[in-house]
């Protein structure tokens, strides 16, 4: 379901375990995030957007613009 999460992770040559550690979750939990089997908490989405220097909308496929929004 969240194909872009997998794609952006793979583009940066990261494995699920590395991203899971950054989020303080298990690899299995992160795998379920990527597959859509488990809803991603908003705090995790924000952390991923910051980590990948993009927007939550980009990660969720709501926009094709990878640049993050300007911060106030």
Buried (B, 14 or more C-beta within 10 A) or exposed (E): EBEBBBEBBEEEEBEBEEBBEBBEBEBEBBBBBBEEEBEBEEEBBEBBBEBBEBBBBBBBEEBEEEEBEEEE
